[in-house]
Amino acid sequence: MATLKTKILGINFENPFLLASAPPTALIESIDMAFEMGWGGAVLKTITPDDLEMNEASPRYAVLKDKRNIIGLQNIELLSHKTIKYWCDGIKFLKQKHPTKVIIASIMAPVNKTAWQDIVKTLNNTPADAFELNFSCPHGMPEKGIGMAIGTDREISATITKWVKEVAQKPVFVKLSPNVSDITEIALAVENAKADGLAAINTVQGFMGLDLKTLRPILDVNGKTTFGGCSGTMVRPIGLRCVAQIRQASSLPILGQGGISTWEDAVQYIAVGSDAVQICTEVMLNGYKIIGPMLKGLQNYLEEKSFANISALKNKAIEVLTAHKDLQKTTLAYPQINHEKCGRCGKCVTICMESEHQALQLNDGNIVVDKERCVGCGLCRFVCPAGAITPRQ
């Protein structure tokens, strides 16, 4: 039987599913409840010096929907409003009650050596398993010169990492921002500064849009809004890309996150290099109970694929990721039409006609492929409502 247990930096994880640093980890009693349901660990909502001022806006969430489902969340929420003492006491309580669960303390402070080191020294005295340095919050904090303002500057990121490593008595993960031109530059900068591990990604800075009836923002704070952190399914391709790029550049452990809502998403993150995964938005939309199907689904998948553990799955997809110049360009994947499934709606013909190539035609009730014109782009199979088109080389 496959095991979901894994070990990262000497820390034993009973399973690779962690709650990310966010509202679901804002209260000790909530984390306690999540642990009872089966979560393997939690990254605490970001702890800051007690004198760091934080004034929240209301409302602070907006969503993006397809026809039926929420596919994205924008938030402008700030960090933990609880004191350092609250968290120190809470960590001790959680570890006493749940000794096998992993607790990671997310921290943030101004760009000041004493501020960072003081909070680390205090939390050193708790049974937390590791630190996560929040260099990547994209709203509110950058205006104070912290959060994403740190994580987009490799020199500042490296400097603070060095400060923390001077005093930290636990492994140190650095949480990276996707809002940069090259995430590997920041990853390598903090690796060179002796970070023990990486976490990616934090939310993607975005703007959820306008109510067209009023031309007021969807995230409407008395008629005004601001750019916020976008998360959920909509950002998963960005998160996967970032984790894969980091894995190609670094061998440090990675806590992958960004749009994970199912066990299948977790498998993808692990296959591109994650050692464990963090989840936030799906919990905010559907509750802690999602952990049950995730645990069962991942367990079944590992066994079906004859993987003994998470490590056997990790990095399996890295070898298929390459530069565009290295992709084969000698054969074309022509569309094969299943005429029994085809509904003769002609959508593929229209899209092909209006998207450059004009390679499909409707002849005597059947879709015909002109191989002289077809470039094998594959768009037709995705727009076919009947799923009647597959690629054939």
C-alpha positions in Angstrom: 0.0 0.0 0.0 1.3 3.5 -0.9 1.9 5.9 1.9 1.1 9.6 2.0 3.8 10.2 4.6 6.8 12.2 3.6 9.8 13.9 5.1 11.0 17.4 4.3 14.0 18.9 5.9 13.8 16.4 8.7 10.2 17.2 9.3 7.7 14.3 9.2 4.5 15.0 7.3 1.7 12.5 7.8 0.3 13.7 4.4 1.4 16.4 2.0 -1.7 18.6 2.4 -1.2 21.8 4.3 -3.5 24.8 4.9 -1.9 27.9 3.4 -1.3 31.0 5.3 -4.6 32.8 5.0 -8.0 33.2 6.7 -8.5 29.4 7.3 -5.4 29.6 9.5 -6.3 32.8 11.3 -7.5 31.2 14.5 -6.1 28.5 16.7 -9.6 26.9 17.2 -10.1 26.7 13.4 -6.7 25.0 12.9 -7.6 22.6 15.7 -10.7 21.7 13.8 -8.9 21.2 10.5 -6.3 18.9 12.1 -9.2 16.8 13.5 -10.5 16.4 9.9 -7.1 15.1 8.6 -5.0 18.0 7.3 -1.3 17.2 7.5 -0.3 20.7 8.7 -0.9 24.4 8.6 1.0 27.5 7.7 -0.2 30.1 10.2 -1.7 33.4 9.0 1.2 35.7 8.8 2.5 36.9 12.1 3.9 40.4 12.4 5.4 42.7 15.1 2.6 43.8 17.4 3.1 47.4 16.5 2.7 47.0 12.7 -0.5 48.9 11.9 -3.1 47.1 9.8 -6.5 48.6 8.9 -8.7 46.4 6.9 -11.1 47.5 4.1 -14.7 46.3 3.8 -15.7 44.4 1.7 -12.4 42.7 0.8 -13.3 39.8 -1.5 -14.6 39.5 -5.1 -15.0 36.5 -7.3 -14.8 35.5 -10.9 -17.3 33.0 -12.2 -17.8 30.9 -15.3 -21.4 30.0 -16.0 -21.8 28.0 -12.8 -18.7 28.0 -10.6 -16.4 30.4 -8.9 -13.0 30.0 -10.7 -11.2 32.8 -9.0 -11.0 34.9 -5.9 -9.6 38.4 -5.4 -8.8 39.5 -1.9 -7.3 42.6 -0.3 -7.2 41.2 3.2 -4.1 41.9 5.2 -2.2 39.8 7.8 -2.9 38.3 11.2 -4.4 40.8 13.7 -3.4 38.5 16.6 -0.5 39.2 18.9 2.7 37.3 18.9 1.8 36.0 22.4 -1.5 34.6 21.0 0.4 32.6 18.4 3.1 31.4 20.8 0.5 30.1 23.2 -1.6 28.7 20.3 1.3 26.8 18.7 2.1 25.2 22.0 -1.6 24.2 22.4 -1.8 22.7 18.9 1.4 20.8 19.2 0.4 19.3 22.6 -3.0 18.2 21.1 -1.7 17.2 17.6 1.9 16.3 17.9 2.1 14.7 14.5 0.8 17.7 12.6 3.2 20.2 11.0 3.0 23.8 12.0 4.8 26.4 10.0 5.0 30.0 11.3 4.6 32.6 8.5 6.2 35.9 9.4 6.6 39.4 8.0 8.3 42.5 9.4 9.6 45.8 8.1 13.0 45.9 6.3 14.8 46.1 9.6 17.2 43.5 10.9 16.1 43.8 14.6 12.4 43.5 13.7 12.9 40.3 11.7 15.3 38.7 14.2 13.2 39.6 17.3 10.1 37.8 15.9 12.2 34.8 14.9 13.9 34.6 18.3 10.5 34.7 20.0 9.0 32.0 17.8 12.2 29.9 18.2 10.8 29.1 21.7 7.7 27.5 20.4 7.3 24.0 19.0 6.6 25.3 15.5 8.4 23.1 12.9 9.6 25.8 10.5 9.3 29.4 9.4 7.8 30.7 6.2 9.0 34.2 5.2 6.2 36.1 3.5 8.0 38.2 0.9 5.1 38.2 -1.5 1.8 39.7 -0.3 0.7 41.8 -3.3 -1.7 44.3 -1.6 -1.6 46.7 1.4 1.9 45.6 2.5 3.9 46.8 -0.5 2.7 50.3 0.3 4.5 49.9 3.6 7.7 48.7 1.8 7.1 45.1 2.7 5.3 42.0 1.3 5.7 42.0 -2.5 8.0 45.0 -2.2 10.6 42.6 -0.7 9.9 39.6 -2.9 10.4 41.5 -6.2 13.9 42.7 -5.2 16.4 39.9 -5.1 18.9 41.8 -3.0 16.4 42.7 -0.2 15.1 39.2 -0.3 18.5 37.7 0.1 19.4 40.2 2.9 16.4 39.4 5.0 16.9 35.7 4.5 20.4 36.1 5.8 19.1 38.0 8.8 16.6 35.3 9.6 19.1 32.4 9.1 21.5 34.0 11.6 19.1 33.4 14.4 16.5 30.8 13.2 16.6 27.4 15.0 14.2 25.9 12.6 14.1 25.4 8.8 13.3 28.5 6.8 11.1 28.5 3.7 10.8 31.7 1.6 7.4 32.3 0.0 7.9 33.7 -3.5 5.8 36.1 -5.6 4.6 35.3 -9.1 4.5 39.0 -9.8 8.1 39.1 -11.2 9.6 38.7 -14.6 11.7 35.7 -13.5 10.8 33.9 -10.3 14.0 31.8 -10.5 16.1 34.9 -9.9 14.5 35.5 -6.5 14.6 31.7 -5.8 18.3 31.5 -6.4 19.0 34.7 -4.5 17.4 33.3 -1.3 18.9 29.9 -1.9 22.3 31.5 -2.0 21.4 33.3 1.2 20.9 29.8 2.8 17.2 29.5 2.7 16.3 25.9 3.5 13.2 25.7 1.2 10.8 27.6 -1.0 7.0 28.1 -1.2 5.3 29.2 -4.4 3.2 30.9 -5.3 1.5 33.7 -3.4 -1.5 35.3 -5.1 -1.3 37.0 -8.5 -1.9 40.7 -8.5 -5.0 41.5 -10.4 -8.2 43.6 -10.9 -11.5 41.6 -10.9 -13.3 44.2 -13.1 -16.4 46.4 -13.2 -20.1 46.2 -12.8 -21.2 47.4 -16.2 -24.5 48.7 -14.9 -22.9 51.2 -12.6 -19.2 51.2 -13.7 -18.3 50.7 -10.1 -15.6 48.1 -9.3 -16.8 44.6 -8.4 -14.7 44.8 -5.3 -16.4 48.1 -4.3 -15.1 49.9 -1.2 -17.3 52.9 -1.1 -16.8 53.5 -4.8 -13.1 52.8 -4.9 -11.0 49.7 -5.2 -7.4 48.6 -5.5 -5.4 45.8 -7.1 -5.5 42.6 -5.0 -4.3 39.1 -4.8 -6.0 36.7 -7.2 -6.2 33.0 -6.4 -8.2 29.9 -7.1 -8.5 27.8 -10.3 -7.7 30.7 -12.6 -4.1 31.0 -11.3 -3.2 27.3 -11.3 -1.4 27.4 -14.7 0.7 30.2 -13.3 1.5 28.4 -10.1 2.5 25.2 -12.0 4.7 27.1 -14.3 6.4 28.9 -11.4 7.0 25.7 -9.5 8.4 23.9 -12.5 10.7 26.8 -13.3 12.0 26.8 -9.7 12.5 23.1 -9.8 14.5 23.3 -13.0 16.8 25.9 -11.3 16.9 24.7 -7.7 17.0 21.4 -5.7 15.6 23.0 -2.6 12.3 21.6 -1.2 9.2 23.4 -2.6 5.8 23.8 -0.9 3.6 24.2 -4.0 0.4 26.2 -4.1 -1.9 28.2 -6.3 -5.3 27.1 -7.5 -5.3 23.6 -6.0 -8.8 22.4 -5.6 -8.7 18.6 -6.1 -6.3 15.7 -5.6 -5.6 15.8 -9.3 -4.3 19.4 -9.0 -2.1 18.2 -6.1 -0.7 15.4 -8.3 0.3 17.9 -10.9 2.1 20.2 -8.5 4.0 17.2 -7.0 4.9 16.0 -10.5 6.4 19.3 -11.4 8.6 19.4 -8.3 6.6 20.2 -5.2 7.4 18.2 -2.0 4.1 19.1 -0.4 1.2 21.4 -1.3 -0.7 24.2 0.4 -4.4 25.0 -0.2 -6.4 28.1 0.6 -9.1 29.3 -1.8 -10.8 26.0 -2.1 -11.1 25.8 1.7 -12.5 29.3 1.8 -15.2 28.3 -0.8 -16.0 24.7 0.5 -14.6 24.3 3.9 -12.0 22.0 5.6 -14.0 18.9 4.7 -12.4 18.9 1.2 -9.4 17.1 2.8 -11.3 13.7 2.8 -11.6 13.3 -0.9 -8.1 14.7 -1.4 -6.5 12.1 0.8 -8.5 9.3 -0.7 -7.9 10.4 -4.3 -4.2 10.8 -3.9 -3.8 7.5 -2.1 -5.7 5.7 -4.8 -3.7 7.4 -7.6 -0.4 6.4 -6.0 -1.5 2.8 -5.8 -2.9 2.7 -9.3 0.4 4.0 -10.6 2.5 1.8 -8.4 4.1 4.7 -6.6 5.2 3.7 -3.1 5.1 7.3 -1.8 5.1 11.0 -2.7 8.8 11.0 -3.5 8.2 8.5 -6.3 5.8 10.9 -8.0 7.9 14.0 -7.5 9.5 15.6 -10.5 8.0 13.0 -12.9 6.9 15.8 -15.3 10.1 17.8 -15.2 11.7 15.8 -18.0 8.9 16.7 -20.4 9.3 20.5 -19.9 11.8 22.0 -22.3 12.5 25.1 -24.4 10.5 25.8 -27.5 13.6 25.4 -29.7 13.9 21.8 -28.5 10.3 20.7 -29.4 10.0 18.4 -32.5 8.7 20.3 -35.5 8.9 17.7 -38.3 5.5 16.0 -38.0 2.0 17.5 -37.7 -0.8 16.3 -35.4 -3.7 16.4 -37.9 -7.3 16.3 -36.6 -9.0 13.0 -36.9 -12.8 13.4 -37.1 -15.1 10.8 -35.5 -18.1 11.1 -37.8 -20.3 9.1 -35.6 -19.8 11.6 -32.7 -19.8 14.7 -34.9 -22.9 16.8 -34.6 -22.3 18.7 -37.9 -22.6 22.0 -36.1 -19.7 23.5 -38.1 -18.1 25.3 -35.2 -14.7 23.8 -35.9 -15.0 24.9 -39.5 -15.9 28.5 -38.5 -13.1 28.7 -36.0 -10.5 27.3 -38.4 -11.7 29.7 -41.1 -11.5 32.7 -38.8 -8.3 31.7 -37.0 -5.9 31.8 -39.9 -5.7 28.3 -41.6 -9.0 27.5 -43.3 -8.2 23.8 -43.3 -11.6 22.4 -42.4 -14.6 22.2 -44.6 -18.1 20.8 -44.3 -18.6 18.5 -47.4 -21.7 16.4 -47.9 -22.5 16.5 -44.2 -19.0 15.5 -43.0 -16.0 17.5 -41.8 -13.1 17.2 -44.2 -9.4 18.1 -43.4 -7.3 19.8 -46.0 -3.8 18.6 -45.1 -2.2 21.1 -47.4 -3.6 23.9 -45.3 -3.7 22.2 -41.8 -0.8 23.2 -39.5 -1.8 20.8 -36.7 -2.5 23.6 -34.2 -5.1 21.5 -32.3 -7.6 24.4 -31.7 -10.4 22.5 -33.5 -10.5 19.7 -31.0 -10.9 22.1 -28.0 -13.9 24.0 -29.6 -15.7 20.9 -30.7 -18.8 20.6 -28.4 -19.2 16.9 -29.2 -15.5 15.9 -28.5 -15.4 14.4 -31.9 -11.9 15.5 -32.9 -8.6 13.9 -31.8 -5.1 14.5 -33.0 -3.3 12.0 -35.2 0.2 12.2 -36.4 
